[in-house]
Amino acid sequence: MGAKQLTKDIQEQIIEVLDEYRALRVQQKNKDERREAGIFDLFPIINKDEAQEKRDELKVRQIDRVLQEGLDAIERKIIEEKYLSPIENNDINIYMELGIKRWKYYKKKQAAIINIAKALGII
């Protein structure tokens, strides 16, 4: 497997992780809000065990940590705008908004993906 294919595979894995993270982060916020309100049965729960809940909470905490501590400010902004925003953003708009050159944007985006993969133990 070549380096380009490995990088592509890593990127696909990280995009999947970040997509799941968006949903898990909202799930965690909703769960915390229900806990604070003392309401635990607002929605039916189908096929979810306590071990899975703990794994999901741990995923959210670890990805939060990676985003806050494992990336520089530009890398974090790229990841937030590209993969965590509820609005679908394309690369051109992001690097124009950030005021950086195209080549620097793609270099930072790739570095962010690799750093996330390393920090999460994927590579």
N, CA, C and O atoms as a Tinker XYZ file with bonds, in Angstrom:
   492  protein
     1  N      0.850000   -1.174000    0.000000    73     2
     2  CA     0.000000    0.000000    0.000000    64     1     3
     3  C      0.896000    1.238000    0.000000    63     2     4     5
     4  O      1.797000    1.363000    0.830000    81     3
     5  N      0.641000    2.150000   -0.937000    73     3     6
     6  CA     1.436000    3.352000   -1.051000    64     5     7
     7  C      1.065000    4.392000   -0.005000    63     6     8     9
     8  O      0.044000    4.295000    0.676000    81     7
     9  N      1.932000    5.387000    0.093000    73     7    10
    10  CA     1.715000    6.448000    1.084000    64     9    11
    11  C      0.439000    7.231000    0.799000    63    10    12    13
    12  O     -0.272000    7.616000    1.727000    81    11
    13  N      0.141000    7.474000   -0.493000    73    11    14
    14  CA    -1.085000    8.209000   -0.836000    64    13    15
    15  C     -2.322000    7.426000   -0.428000    63    14    16    17
    16  O     -3.272000    7.997000    0.106000    81    15
    17  N     -2.314000    6.115000   -0.679000    73    15    18
    18  CA    -3.470000    5.292000   -0.310000    64    17    19
    19  C     -3.629000    5.233000    1.203000    63    18    20    21
    20  O     -4.750000    5.275000    1.711000    81    19
    21  N     -2.517000    5.135000    1.926000    73    19    22
    22  CA    -2.566000    5.124000    3.391000    64    21    23
    23  C     -3.161000    6.429000    3.906000    63    22    24    25
    24  O     -4.015000    6.418000    4.792000    81    23
    25  N     -2.711000    7.553000    3.353000    73    23    26
    26  CA    -3.233000    8.852000    3.765000    64    25    27
    27  C     -4.726000    8.943000    3.468000    63    26    28    29
    28  O     -5.488000    9.465000    4.282000    81    27
    29  N     -5.145000    8.444000    2.320000    73    27    30
    30  CA    -6.570000    8.459000    1.958000    64    29    31
    31  C     -7.375000    7.592000    2.919000    63    30    32    33
    32  O     -8.458000    7.987000    3.349000    81    31
    33  N     -6.859000    6.427000    3.254000    73    31    34
    34  CA    -7.544000    5.536000    4.198000    64    33    35
    35  C     -7.666000    6.187000    5.579000    63    34    36    37
    36  O     -8.709000    6.097000    6.227000    81    35
    37  N     -6.602000    6.834000    6.013000    73    35    38
    38  CA    -6.625000    7.523000    7.307000    64    37    39
    39  C     -7.667000    8.635000    7.272000    63    38    40    41
    40  O     -8.451000    8.793000    8.208000    81    39
    41  N     -7.668000    9.404000    6.185000    73    39    42
    42  CA    -8.632000   10.499000    6.069000    64    41    43
    43  C    -10.065000    9.972000    6.127000    63    42    44    45
    44  O    -10.910000   10.559000    6.803000    81    43
    45  N    -10.341000    8.894000    5.442000    73    43    46
    46  CA   -11.687000    8.311000    5.466000    64    45    47
    47  C    -12.073000    7.882000    6.878000    63    46    48    49
    48  O    -13.207000    8.099000    7.307000    81    47
    49  N    -11.130000    7.271000    7.603000    73    47    50
    50  CA   -11.397000    6.849000    8.974000    64    49    51
    51  C    -11.685000    8.042000    9.882000    63    50    52    53
    52  O    -12.616000    8.004000   10.686000    81    51
    53  N    -10.894000    9.087000    9.752000    73    51    54
    54  CA   -11.066000   10.264000   10.598000    64    53    55
    55  C    -12.375000   10.972000   10.277000    63    54    56    57
    56  O    -13.052000   11.451000   11.187000    81    55
    57  N    -12.741000   11.046000    9.018000    73    55    58
    58  CA   -14.025000   11.658000    8.647000    64    57    59
    59  C    -15.172000   10.878000    9.281000    63    58    60    61
    60  O    -16.118000   11.482000    9.785000    81    59
    61  N    -15.104000    9.559000    9.266000    73    59    62
    62  CA   -16.130000    8.737000    9.918000    64    61    63
    63  C    -16.174000    9.016000   11.422000    63    62    64    65
    64  O    -17.252000    9.149000   12.001000    81    63
    65  N    -15.013000    9.102000   12.045000    73    63    66
    66  CA   -14.935000    9.379000   13.485000    64    65    67
    67  C    -15.559000   10.743000   13.789000    63    66    68    69
    68  O    -16.322000   10.881000   14.746000    81    67
    69  N    -15.235000   11.746000   12.975000    73    67    70
    70  CA   -15.749000   13.093000   13.216000    64    69    71
    71  C    -17.257000   13.184000   12.967000    63    70    72    73
    72  O    -17.962000   13.913000   13.665000    81    71
    73  N    -17.746000   12.444000   11.975000    73    71    74
    74  CA   -19.194000   12.393000   11.737000    64    73    75
    75  C    -19.911000   11.797000   12.943000    63    74    76    77
    76  O    -20.927000   12.322000   13.398000    81    75
    77  N    -19.368000   10.697000   13.453000    73    75    78
    78  CA   -19.961000   10.074000   14.638000    64    77    79
    79  C    -19.852000   11.013000   15.843000    63    78    80    81
    80  O    -20.784000   11.118000   16.640000    81    79
    81  N    -18.721000   11.686000   15.970000    73    79    82
    82  CA   -18.495000   12.603000   17.085000    64    81    83
    83  C    -19.559000   13.692000   17.136000    63    82    84    85
    84  O    -20.054000   14.026000   18.213000    81    83
    85  N    -19.910000   14.244000   15.985000    73    83    86
    86  CA   -20.947000   15.292000   15.967000    64    85    87
    87  C    -22.224000   14.797000   16.619000    63    86    88    89
    88  O    -22.812000   15.484000   17.454000    81    87
    89  N    -22.651000   13.600000   16.235000    73    87    90
    90  CA   -23.880000   13.039000   16.809000    64    89    91
    91  C    -23.695000   12.704000   18.287000    63    90    92    93
    92  O    -24.582000   12.973000   19.097000    81    91
    93  N    -22.564000   12.126000   18.640000    73    91    94
    94  CA   -22.322000   11.758000   20.037000    64    93    95
    95  C    -22.222000   12.984000   20.931000    63    94    96    97
    96  O    -22.665000   12.947000   22.079000    81    95
    97  N    -21.648000   14.066000   20.427000    73    95    98
    98  CA   -21.536000   15.292000   21.201000    64    97    99
    99  C    -22.925000   15.854000   21.513000    63    98   100   101
   100  O    -23.183000   16.285000   22.637000    81    99
   101  N    -23.803000   15.850000   20.537000    73    99   102
   102  CA   -25.175000   16.317000   20.766000    64   101   103
   103  C    -25.886000   15.372000   21.724000    63   102   104   105
   104  O    -26.610000   15.814000   22.616000    81   103
   105  N    -25.679000   14.074000   21.538000    73   103   106
   106  CA   -26.284000   13.088000   22.436000    64   105   107
   107  C    -25.850000   13.340000   23.879000    63   106   108   109
   108  O    -26.667000   13.282000   24.798000    81   107
   109  N    -24.569000   13.618000   24.071000    73   107   110
   110  CA   -24.041000   13.860000   25.415000    64   109   111
   111  C    -24.652000   15.117000   26.026000    63   110   112   113
   112  O    -25.022000   15.122000   27.200000    81   111
   113  N    -24.756000   16.176000   25.236000    73   111   114
   114  CA   -25.362000   17.415000   25.730000    64   113   115
   115  C    -26.826000   17.179000   26.111000    63   114   116   117
   116  O    -27.286000   17.665000   27.145000    81   115
   117  N    -27.551000   16.438000   25.283000    73   115   118
   118  CA   -28.955000   16.137000   25.582000    64   117   119
   119  C    -29.082000   15.305000   26.853000    63   118   120   121
   120  O    -29.962000   15.541000   27.681000    81   119
   121  N    -28.190000   14.329000   26.992000    73   119   122
   122  CA   -28.204000   13.477000   28.184000    64   121   123
   123  C    -27.928000   14.307000   29.438000    63   122   124   125
   124  O    -28.603000   14.143000   30.454000    81   123
   125  N    -26.943000   15.191000   29.369000    73   123   126
   126  CA   -26.619000   16.064000   30.504000    64   125   127
   127  C    -27.802000   16.961000   30.855000    63   126   128   129
   128  O    -28.100000   17.180000   32.029000    81   127
   129  N    -28.467000   17.475000   29.831000    73   127   130
   130  CA   -29.625000   18.345000   30.049000    64   129   131
   131  C    -30.777000   17.581000   30.716000    63   130   132   133
   132  O    -31.430000   18.103000   31.619000    81   131
   133  N    -31.018000   16.356000   30.273000    73   131   134
   134  CA   -32.058000   15.534000   30.900000    64   133   135
   135  C    -31.698000   15.212000   32.338000    63   134   136   137
   136  O    -32.560000   15.227000   33.216000    81   135
   137  N    -30.422000   14.921000   32.584000    73   135   138
   138  CA   -29.961000   14.604000   33.938000    64   137   139
   139  C    -30.177000   15.807000   34.864000    63   138   140   141
   140  O    -30.646000   15.652000   35.992000    81   139
   141  N    -29.831000   17.005000   34.379000    73   139   142
   142  CA   -30.018000   18.216000   35.172000    64   141   143
   143  C    -31.495000   18.471000   35.470000    63   142   144   145
   144  O    -31.840000   18.982000   36.536000    81   143
   145  N    -32.369000   18.111000   34.518000    73   143   146
   146  CA   -33.809000   18.312000   34.701000    64   145   147
   147  C    -34.445000   17.176000   35.506000    63   146   148   149
   148  O    -35.611000   17.258000   35.890000    81   147
   149  N    -33.670000   16.116000   35.757000    73   147   150
   150  CA   -34.208000   14.970000   36.493000    64   149   151
   151  C    -35.161000   14.127000   35.675000    63   150   152   153
   152  O    -35.993000   13.410000   36.230000    81   151
   153  N    -35.048000   14.207000   34.362000    73   151   154
   154  CA   -35.912000   13.439000   33.457000    64   153   155
   155  C    -35.028000   12.464000   32.681000    63   154   156   157
   156  O    -34.130000   12.872000   31.943000    81   155
   157  N    -35.293000   11.187000   32.858000    73   155   158
   158  CA   -34.432000   10.180000   32.234000    64   157   159
   159  C    -35.133000    9.381000   31.148000    63   158   160   161
   160  O    -34.478000    8.644000   30.410000    81   159
   161  N    -36.440000    9.509000   31.034000    73   159   162
   162  CA   -37.185000    8.698000   30.075000    64   161   163
   163  C    -37.898000    9.559000   29.037000    63   162   164   165
   164  O    -39.035000    9.266000   28.666000    81   163
   165  N    -37.259000   10.591000   28.577000    73   163   166
   166  CA   -37.855000   11.509000   27.608000    64   165   167
   167  C    -38.098000   10.821000   26.268000    63   166   168   169
   168  O    -39.116000   11.060000   25.619000    81   167
   169  N    -37.171000    9.973000   25.861000    73   167   170
   170  CA   -37.281000    9.230000   24.608000    64   169   171
   171  C    -37.059000    7.750000   24.887000    63   170   172   173
   172  O    -36.335000    7.397000   25.817000    81   171
   173  N    -37.674000    6.886000   24.093000    73   171   174
   174  CA   -37.425000    5.449000   24.284000    64   173   175
   175  C    -35.981000    5.105000   23.906000    63   174   176   177
   176  O    -35.417000    5.680000   22.976000    81   175
   177  N    -35.408000    4.178000   24.629000    73   175   178
   178  CA   -34.045000    3.724000   24.343000    64   177   179
   179  C    -34.136000    2.328000   23.747000    63   178   180   181
   180  O    -34.708000    1.419000   24.349000    81   179
   181  N    -33.576000    2.171000   22.574000    73   179   182
   182  CA   -33.628000    0.900000   21.869000    64   181   183
   183  C    -32.217000    0.341000   21.754000    63   182   184   185
   184  O    -31.335000    0.957000   21.155000    81   183
   185  N    -32.021000   -0.837000   22.340000    73   183   186
   186  CA   -30.791000   -1.595000   22.122000    64   185   187
   187  C    -29.508000   -0.824000   22.447000    63   186   188   189
   188  O    -28.595000   -0.772000   21.623000    81   187
   189  N    -29.436000   -0.237000   23.622000    73   187   190
   190  CA   -28.205000    0.434000   24.032000    64   189   191
   191  C    -27.887000    0.019000   25.459000    63   190   192   193
   192  O    -28.698000    0.196000   26.367000    81   191
   193  N    -26.708000   -0.529000   25.642000    73   191   194
   194  CA   -26.333000   -0.980000   26.976000    64   193   195
   195  C    -25.426000    0.046000   27.659000    63   194   196   197
   196  O    -24.950000    0.992000   27.031000    81   195
   197  N    -25.206000   -0.156000   28.921000    73   195   198
   198  CA   -24.410000    0.770000   29.728000    64   197   199
   199  C    -22.960000    0.832000   29.239000    63   198   200   201
   200  O    -22.343000    1.897000   29.270000    81   199
   201  N    -22.421000   -0.285000   28.796000    73   199   202
   202  CA   -21.043000   -0.305000   28.297000    64   201   203
   203  C    -20.909000    0.569000   27.050000    63   202   204   205
   204  O    -19.921000    1.289000   26.900000    81   203
   205  N    -21.892000    0.507000   26.163000    73   203   206
   206  CA   -21.857000    1.343000   24.950000    64   205   207
   207  C    -21.965000    2.817000   25.318000    63   206   208   209
   208  O    -21.295000    3.657000   24.718000    81   207
   209  N    -22.797000    3.134000   26.291000    73   207   210
   210  CA   -22.921000    4.518000   26.759000    64   209   211
   211  C    -21.591000    5.044000   27.262000    63   210   212   213
   212  O    -21.211000    6.176000   26.963000    81   211
   213  N    -20.882000    4.222000   28.030000    73   211   214
   214  CA   -19.579000    4.636000   28.560000    64   213   215
   215  C    -18.560000    4.815000   27.439000    63   214   216   217
   216  O    -17.754000    5.745000   27.475000    81   215
   217  N    -18.592000    3.927000   26.440000    73   215   218
   218  CA   -17.681000    4.071000   25.289000    64   217   219
   219  C    -17.971000    5.372000   24.541000    63   218   220   221
   220  O    -17.052000    6.091000   24.149000    81   219
   221  N    -19.260000    5.666000   24.348000    73   219   222
   222  CA   -19.638000    6.892000   23.644000    64   221   223
   223  C    -19.179000    8.132000   24.404000    63   222   224   225
   224  O    -18.662000    9.071000   23.799000    81   223
   225  N    -19.360000    8.144000   25.716000    73   223   226
   226  CA   -18.916000    9.274000   26.540000    64   225   227
   227  C    -17.396000    9.433000   26.461000    63   226   228   229
   228  O    -16.888000   10.550000   26.362000    81   227
   229  N    -16.685000    8.325000   26.506000    73   227   230
   230  CA   -15.229000    8.375000   26.419000    64   229   231
   231  C    -14.772000    8.891000   25.056000    63   230   232   233
   232  O    -13.819000    9.665000   24.974000    81   231
   233  N    -15.446000    8.467000   23.987000    73   231   234
   234  CA   -15.117000    8.961000   22.647000    64   233   235
   235  C    -15.262000   10.474000   22.592000    63   234   236   237
   236  O    -14.383000   11.166000   22.078000    81   235
   237  N    -16.355000   10.986000   23.112000    73   235   238
   238  CA   -16.587000   12.435000   23.089000    64   237   239
   239  C    -15.485000   13.154000   23.856000    63   238   240   241
   240  O    -14.927000   14.131000   23.357000    81   239
   241  N    -15.163000   12.693000   25.053000    73   239   242
   242  CA   -14.117000   13.347000   25.852000    64   241   243
   243  C    -12.765000   13.318000   25.146000    63   242   244   245
   244  O    -12.045000   14.317000   25.134000    81   243
   245  N    -12.422000   12.174000   24.558000    73   243   246
   246  CA   -11.112000   12.067000   23.918000    64   245   247
   247  C    -11.033000   12.891000   22.640000    63   246   248   249
   248  O     -9.995000   13.490000   22.360000    81   247
   249  N    -12.100000   12.931000   21.867000    73   247   250
   250  CA   -12.081000   13.758000   20.658000    64   249   251
   251  C    -12.081000   15.235000   21.042000    63   250   252   253
   252  O    -11.393000   16.032000   20.406000    81   251
   253  N    -12.843000   15.614000   22.074000    73   251   254
   254  CA   -12.783000   16.994000   22.574000    64   253   255
   255  C    -11.341000   17.369000   22.910000    63   254   256   257
   256  O    -10.865000   18.442000   22.538000    81   255
   257  N    -10.655000   16.475000   23.615000    73   255   258
   258  CA    -9.265000   16.735000   24.025000    64   257   259
   259  C     -8.359000   16.894000   22.806000    63   258   260   261
   260  O     -7.514000   17.789000   22.767000    81   259
   261  N     -8.536000   16.028000   21.821000    73   259   262
   262  CA    -7.716000   16.118000   20.608000    64   261   263
   263  C     -7.936000   17.462000   19.925000    63   262   264   265
   264  O     -6.980000   18.119000   19.513000    81   263
   265  N     -9.189000   17.865000   19.807000    73   263   266
   266  CA    -9.486000   19.122000   19.125000    64   265   267
   267  C     -8.928000   20.321000   19.885000    63   266   268   269
   268  O     -8.466000   21.281000   19.269000    81   267
   269  N     -8.964000   20.276000   21.207000    73   267   270
   270  CA    -8.503000   21.409000   22.010000    64   269   271
   271  C     -6.986000   21.414000   22.223000    63   270   272   273
   272  O     -6.360000   22.474000   22.229000    81   271
   273  N     -6.405000   20.239000   22.395000    73   271   274
   274  CA    -4.989000   20.175000   22.768000    64   273   275
   275  C     -4.073000   19.614000   21.685000    63   274   276   277
   276  O     -2.862000   19.826000   21.732000    81   275
   277  N     -4.630000   18.910000   20.720000    73   275   278
   278  CA    -3.796000   18.219000   19.741000    64   277   279
   279  C     -3.626000   18.925000   18.414000    63   278   280   281
   280  O     -2.869000   18.469000   17.557000    81   279
   281  N     -4.333000   20.048000   18.234000    73   279   282
   282  CA    -4.264000   20.768000   16.966000    64   281   283
   283  C     -3.911000   22.221000   17.221000    63   282   284   285
   284  O     -4.228000   22.769000   18.277000    81   283
   285  N     -3.251000   22.846000   16.249000    73   283   286
   286  CA    -3.044000   24.287000   16.382000    64   285   287
   287  C     -4.334000   24.995000   15.974000    63   286   288   289
   288  O     -5.282000   24.353000   15.522000    81   287
   289  N     -4.370000   26.301000   16.132000    73   287   290
   290  CA    -5.603000   27.066000   15.913000    64   289   291
   291  C     -6.115000   26.937000   14.477000    63   290   292   293
   292  O     -7.320000   26.801000   14.264000    81   291
   293  N     -5.225000   26.978000   13.500000    73   291   294
   294  CA    -5.651000   26.873000   12.099000    64   293   295
   295  C     -6.163000   25.468000   11.810000    63   294   296   297
   296  O     -7.205000   25.310000   11.172000    81   295
   297  N     -5.448000   24.448000   12.269000    73   295   298
   298  CA    -5.894000   23.069000   12.064000    64   297   299
   299  C     -7.273000   22.853000   12.680000    63   298   300   301
   300  O     -8.145000   22.248000   12.056000    81   299
   301  N     -7.472000   23.341000   13.892000    73   299   302
   302  CA    -8.753000   23.185000   14.583000    64   301   303
   303  C     -9.885000   23.866000   13.807000    63   302   304   305
   304  O    -10.965000   23.299000   13.640000    81   303
   305  N     -9.625000   25.082000   13.341000    73   303   306
   306  CA   -10.644000   25.822000   12.582000    64   305   307
   307  C    -10.998000   25.082000   11.295000    63   306   308   309
   308  O    -12.171000   25.005000   10.929000    81   307
   309  N    -10.008000   24.543000   10.617000    73   307   310
   310  CA   -10.257000   23.781000    9.387000    64   309   311
   311  C    -11.147000   22.578000    9.690000    63   310   312   313
   312  O    -12.136000   22.350000    8.994000    81   311
   313  N    -10.808000   21.814000   10.714000    73   311   314
   314  CA   -11.592000   20.628000   11.066000    64   313   315
   315  C    -13.008000   21.021000   11.481000    63   314   316   317
   316  O    -13.975000   20.377000   11.077000    81   315
   317  N    -13.129000   22.063000   12.276000    73   315   318
   318  CA   -14.458000   22.501000   12.711000    64   317   319
   319  C    -15.308000   22.934000   11.531000    63   318   320   321
   320  O    -16.477000   22.560000   11.437000    81   319
   321  N    -14.734000   23.717000   10.630000    73   319   322
   322  CA   -15.498000   24.224000    9.488000    64   321   323
   323  C    -15.805000   23.128000    8.468000    63   322   324   325
   324  O    -16.895000   23.095000    7.897000    81   323
   325  N    -14.855000   22.245000    8.246000    73   323   326
   326  CA   -15.019000   21.219000    7.205000    64   325   327
   327  C    -15.876000   20.041000    7.668000    63   326   328   329
   328  O    -16.724000   19.560000    6.917000    81   327
   329  N    -15.658000   19.575000    8.899000    73   327   330
   330  CA   -16.283000   18.323000    9.319000    64   329   331
   331  C    -17.270000   18.439000   10.478000    63   330   332   333
   332  O    -18.084000   17.535000   10.669000    81   331
   333  N    -17.226000   19.505000   11.248000    73   331   334
   334  CA   -18.079000   19.589000   12.428000    64   333   335
   335  C    -19.182000   20.643000   12.311000    63   334   336   337
   336  O    -20.050000   20.724000   13.181000    81   335
   337  N    -19.160000   21.425000   11.281000    73   335   338
   338  CA   -20.171000   22.459000   11.083000    64   337   339
   339  C    -21.469000   21.829000   10.566000    63   338   340   341
   340  O    -21.427000   20.900000    9.759000    81   339
   341  N    -22.615000   22.327000   11.023000    73   339   342
   342  CA   -23.887000   21.822000   10.479000    64   341   343
   343  C    -24.103000   22.260000    9.031000    63   342   344   345
   344  O    -24.962000   21.721000    8.334000    81   343
   345  N    -23.322000   23.234000    8.588000    73   343   346
   346  CA   -23.383000   23.708000    7.205000    64   345   347
   347  C    -22.252000   23.041000    6.431000    63   346   348   349
   348  O    -21.110000   23.021000    6.892000    81   347
   349  N    -22.561000   22.501000    5.267000    73   347   350
   350  CA   -21.529000   21.871000    4.459000    64   349   351
   351  C    -20.664000   22.941000    3.814000    63   350   352   353
   352  O    -21.135000   23.718000    2.984000    81   351
   353  N    -19.413000   22.974000    4.198000    73   351   354
   354  CA   -18.465000   23.959000    3.673000    64   353   355
   355  C    -17.490000   23.297000    2.721000    63   354   356   357
   356  O    -17.025000   22.184000    2.968000    81   355
   357  N    -17.180000   23.989000    1.625000    73   355   358
   358  CA   -16.166000   23.432000    0.732000    64   357   359
   359  C    -14.809000   24.038000    1.065000    63   358   360   361
   360  O    -14.715000   25.071000    1.728000    81   359
   361  N    -13.775000   23.379000    0.597000    73   359   362
   362  CA   -12.411000   23.770000    0.937000    64   361   363
   363  C    -12.099000   25.206000    0.508000    63   362   364   365
   364  O    -11.460000   25.948000    1.253000    81   363
   365  N    -12.540000   25.595000   -0.671000    73   363   366
   366  CA   -12.230000   26.934000   -1.173000    64   365   367
   367  C    -12.772000   28.002000   -0.229000    63   366   368   369
   368  O    -12.069000   28.951000    0.115000    81   367
   369  N    -14.020000   27.842000    0.184000    73   367   370
   370  CA   -14.606000   28.829000    1.094000    64   369   371
   371  C    -13.854000   28.894000    2.416000    63   370   372   373
   372  O    -13.674000   29.970000    2.988000    81   371
   373  N    -13.421000   27.744000    2.892000    73   371   374
   374  CA   -12.724000   27.716000    4.182000    64   373   375
   375  C    -11.376000   28.421000    4.097000    63   374   376   377
   376  O    -11.061000   29.255000    4.945000    81   375
   377  N    -10.570000   28.092000    3.074000    73   375   378
   378  CA    -9.263000   28.750000    3.033000    64   377   379
   379  C     -9.376000   30.224000    2.677000    63   378   380   381
   380  O     -8.524000   31.021000    3.070000    81   379
   381  N    -10.409000   30.593000    1.944000    73   379   382
   382  CA   -10.633000   32.020000    1.677000    64   381   383
   383  C    -11.032000   32.733000    2.977000    63   382   384   385
   384  O    -10.539000   33.823000    3.270000    81   383
   385  N    -11.924000   32.110000    3.748000    73   383   386
   386  CA   -12.359000   32.692000    5.021000    64   385   387
   387  C    -11.191000   32.836000    5.992000    63   386   388   389
   388  O    -11.092000   33.827000    6.716000    81   387
   389  N    -10.315000   31.844000    6.001000    73   387   390
   390  CA    -9.158000   31.878000    6.897000    64   389   391
   391  C     -8.063000   32.821000    6.397000    63   390   392   393
   392  O     -7.165000   33.201000    7.150000    81   391
   393  N     -8.148000   33.189000    5.132000    73   391   394
   394  CA    -7.148000   34.087000    4.570000    64   393   395
   395  C     -5.796000   33.431000    4.390000    63   394   396   397
   396  O     -4.758000   34.073000    4.548000    81   395
   397  N     -5.811000   32.140000    4.055000    73   395   398
   398  CA    -4.544000   31.443000    3.824000    64   397   399
   399  C     -4.503000   30.919000    2.390000    63   398   400   401
   400  O     -5.537000   30.775000    1.738000    81   399
   401  N     -3.323000   30.645000    1.925000    73   399   402
   402  CA    -3.131000   30.127000    0.568000    64   401   403
   403  C     -3.644000   28.695000    0.468000    63   402   404   405
   404  O     -3.699000   27.961000    1.455000    81   403
   405  N     -4.010000   28.326000   -0.733000    73   403   406
   406  CA    -4.556000   26.987000   -1.010000    64   405   407
   407  C     -3.603000   25.896000   -0.529000    63   406   408   409
   408  O     -4.019000   24.977000    0.176000    81   407
   409  N     -2.318000   25.992000   -0.907000    73   407   410
   410  CA    -1.348000   24.960000   -0.548000    64   409   411
   411  C     -1.207000   24.825000    0.956000    63   410   412   413
   412  O     -1.074000   23.717000    1.474000    81   411
   413  N     -1.237000   25.974000    1.674000    73   411   414
   414  CA    -1.114000   25.933000    3.130000    64   413   415
   415  C     -2.345000   25.287000    3.751000    63   414   416   417
   416  O     -2.237000   24.529000    4.715000    81   415
   417  N     -3.507000   25.588000    3.199000    73   415   418
   418  CA    -4.751000   24.998000    3.693000    64   417   419
   419  C     -4.689000   23.465000    3.610000    63   418   420   421
   420  O     -4.963000   22.771000    4.590000    81   419
   421  N     -4.330000   22.957000    2.444000    73   419   422
   422  CA    -4.302000   21.499000    2.280000    64   421   423
   423  C     -3.212000   20.855000    3.131000    63   422   424   425
   424  O     -3.393000   19.742000    3.624000    81   423
   425  N     -2.104000   21.527000    3.307000    73   423   426
   426  CA    -1.043000   21.019000    4.179000    64   425   427
   427  C     -1.531000   20.959000    5.630000    63   426   428   429
   428  O     -1.308000   19.966000    6.323000    81   427
   429  N     -2.198000   22.023000    6.085000    73   427   430
   430  CA    -2.729000   22.070000    7.457000    64   429   431
   431  C     -3.862000   21.056000    7.646000    63   430   432   433
   432  O     -3.961000   20.425000    8.698000    81   431
   433  N     -4.703000   20.903000    6.644000    73   431   434
   434  CA    -5.812000   19.945000    6.726000    64   433   435
   435  C     -5.265000   18.525000    6.866000    63   434   436   437
   436  O     -5.738000   17.755000    7.702000    81   435
   437  N     -4.272000   18.179000    6.051000    73   435   438
   438  CA    -3.673000   16.845000    6.134000    64   437   439
   439  C     -2.973000   16.657000    7.479000    63   438   440   441
   440  O     -3.084000   15.593000    8.090000    81   439
   441  N     -2.258000   17.674000    7.942000    73   439   442
   442  CA    -1.578000   17.577000    9.240000    64   441   443
   443  C     -2.592000   17.381000   10.364000    63   442   444   445
   444  O     -2.357000   16.597000   11.284000    81   443
   445  N     -3.713000   18.087000   10.295000    73   443   446
   446  CA    -4.757000   17.950000   11.318000    64   445   447
   447  C     -5.305000   16.528000   11.339000    63   446   448   449
   448  O     -5.491000   15.949000   12.409000    81   447
   449  N     -5.560000   15.976000   10.184000    73   447   450
   450  CA    -6.107000   14.617000   10.103000    64   449   451
   451  C     -5.109000   13.607000   10.664000    63   450   452   453
   452  O     -5.489000   12.703000   11.407000    81   451
   453  N     -3.848000   13.759000   10.312000    73   451   454
   454  CA    -2.808000   12.859000   10.832000    64   453   455
   455  C     -2.683000   13.029000   12.347000    63   454   456   457
   456  O     -2.568000   12.038000   13.068000    81   455
   457  N     -2.704000   14.268000   12.835000    73   455   458
   458  CA    -2.589000   14.508000   14.273000    64   457   459
   459  C     -3.778000   13.905000   15.032000    63   458   460   461
   460  O     -3.600000   13.340000   16.111000    81   459
   461  N     -4.968000   14.020000   14.483000    73   459   462
   462  CA    -6.144000   13.412000   15.121000    64   461   463
   463  C     -5.977000   11.902000   15.168000    63   462   464   465
   464  O     -6.211000   11.279000   16.204000    81   463
   465  N     -5.571000   11.315000   14.052000    73   463   466
   466  CA    -5.382000    9.861000   13.991000    64   465   467
   467  C     -4.330000    9.403000   15.004000    63   466   468   469
   468  O     -4.518000    8.386000   15.672000    81   467
   469  N     -3.242000   10.133000   15.120000    73   467   470
   470  CA    -2.202000    9.772000   16.098000    64   469   471
   471  C     -2.708000    9.902000   17.521000    63   470   472   473
   472  O     -2.507000    9.008000   18.343000    81   471
   473  N     -3.366000   11.017000   17.813000    73   471   474
   474  CA    -3.835000   11.271000   19.171000    64   473   475
   475  C     -4.881000   10.249000   19.613000    63   474   476   477
   476  O     -4.949000    9.897000   20.791000    81   475
   477  N     -5.687000    9.780000   18.680000    73   475   478
   478  CA    -6.711000    8.787000   19.021000    64   477   479
   479  C     -6.179000    7.354000   18.971000    63   478   480   481
   480  O     -6.897000    6.411000   19.304000    81   479
   481  N     -4.925000    7.191000   18.558000    73   479   482
   482  CA    -4.334000    5.861000   18.513000    64   481   483
   483  C     -4.745000    5.057000   17.275000    63   482   484   485
   484  O     -4.578000    3.838000   17.242000    81   483
   485  N     -5.273000    5.730000   16.275000    73   483   486
   486  CA    -5.672000    5.051000   15.035000    64   485   487
   487  C     -4.448000    4.670000   14.231000    63   486   488   489
   488  O     -4.419000    3.634000   13.566000    81   487
   489  N     -3.425000    5.532000   14.301000    73   487   490
   490  CA    -2.136000    5.194000   13.652000    64   489   491
   491  C     -1.035000    5.393000   14.683000    63   490   492
   492  O      0.139000    5.174000   14.383000    81   491
